[in-house]
């Protein structure tokens, strides 16, 4: 698992469900990771995200890979599906937005 991952403790203000068999727990994202996850969820390519966020395409790809590792997802579609299931992405908006409590 990614060593920079931050998990919040159950019952410390986290509103998300904690499953004992879920190794992801309550994942915290950096603001950059949150913006990239929102862009991927909206269907943006690495090229478009790099132009909008003023980062290189390789940096975007790196962050997508780190997010995929954190959420144990093999590809972008699985990454977004897992983010919705774990309630990292909100279901009440389009384009998708990251839940505020998951951003560090």
C-alpha positions as MATLAB code, in Angstrom:
seq = 'XXXXXXXXXXXXXXXXXXXXXXXXXXXXXXXXXXXXXXXXXXXXXXXXXXXXXXXXXXXXXXXXXXXXXXXXXXXXXXXXXXXXXXXXXXXXXXXXXXXXXXXX';
ca = [
       0.000    0.000    0.000;
       1.171    3.556   -0.682;
       3.200    4.779    2.305;
       1.964    8.379    2.048;
      -1.636    7.334    2.577;
      -3.466    8.997    5.461;
      -6.434    7.285    7.023;
      -8.685    8.918    9.573;
      -9.676    7.068   12.704;
     -13.219    5.695   12.990;
     -15.433    7.900   15.151;
     -13.166   10.965   14.939;
     -15.682   13.009   12.993;
     -15.558   10.857    9.875;
     -19.048   10.440    8.446;
     -18.109    7.504    6.227;
     -18.733    3.843    6.920;
     -15.749    1.840    8.110;
     -15.747   -1.803    7.128;
     -13.324   -4.056    8.999;
     -12.436   -5.929    5.792;
     -11.875   -2.722    3.802;
      -8.124   -1.939    3.678;
      -8.747    1.542    2.269;
     -10.536    2.852    5.372;
     -11.222    6.571    5.362;
      -8.810    7.797    2.716;
      -7.622   11.402    2.715;
      -6.623   13.048   -0.587;
      -4.451   16.061   -1.281;
      -6.142   18.954   -3.070;
      -4.238   18.045   -6.267;
      -5.373   14.422   -6.048;
      -8.951   15.591   -5.470;
      -8.907   17.824   -8.581;
      -7.395   15.047  -10.676;
      -9.934   12.498   -9.426;
     -12.773   14.906  -10.269;
     -11.338   15.415  -13.755;
     -10.950   11.706  -14.385;
     -14.531   11.171  -13.161;
     -15.711   13.831  -15.609;
     -13.983   11.905  -18.426;
     -11.070   14.273  -19.026;
      -7.906   12.928  -20.617;
      -4.487   13.405  -19.035;
      -3.755   15.997  -21.708;
      -6.817   18.072  -20.889;
      -6.195   17.797  -17.148;
      -2.585   18.843  -17.632;
      -3.678   21.973  -19.504;
      -6.373   22.866  -16.955;
      -4.258   22.182  -13.856;
      -0.955   23.489  -15.279;
       0.782   20.150  -14.668;
       2.552   17.874  -17.115;
       0.728   14.856  -18.556;
       3.281   12.629  -16.854;
       2.460   14.239  -13.507;
      -1.247   13.635  -14.097;
      -0.550   10.010  -15.021;
       1.598    9.632  -11.895;
      -1.217   10.921   -9.659;
      -3.779    8.682  -11.387;
      -1.458    5.725  -10.775;
      -1.023    6.681   -7.084;
      -4.801    7.066   -6.688;
      -5.339    3.715   -8.397;
      -2.870    2.102   -5.998;
      -4.539    3.734   -2.972;
      -7.984    2.563   -4.046;
      -6.700   -0.754   -5.368;
      -8.168   -0.126   -8.826;
      -6.608   -1.582  -11.998;
      -7.775    1.208  -14.368;
      -9.540    4.589  -14.548;
     -13.042    3.139  -14.765;
     -12.461    0.982  -11.696;
     -10.851    3.963   -9.930;
     -13.960    6.077  -10.365;
     -16.303    3.222   -9.479;
     -14.335    2.550   -6.304;
     -14.301    6.269   -5.422;
     -18.110    6.368   -5.650;
     -18.513    3.174   -3.598;
     -16.175    4.511   -0.904;
     -18.084    7.828   -0.940;
     -14.987    9.787   -1.914;
     -16.927   11.183   -4.877;
     -20.325   12.707   -4.155;
     -23.330   11.335   -6.017;
     -25.368   14.554   -5.945;
     -23.461   16.670   -8.479;
     -22.247   16.742  -12.052;
     -19.444   16.932  -12.842;
     -18.556   14.687   -9.903;
     -17.046   16.416   -6.867;
     -14.901   14.980   -4.106;
     -16.549   14.934   -0.682;
     -15.026   17.765    1.361;
     -14.253   15.528    4.331;
     -11.893   13.416    2.211;
      -9.562   16.305    1.261;
      -6.534   16.957    3.462;
];
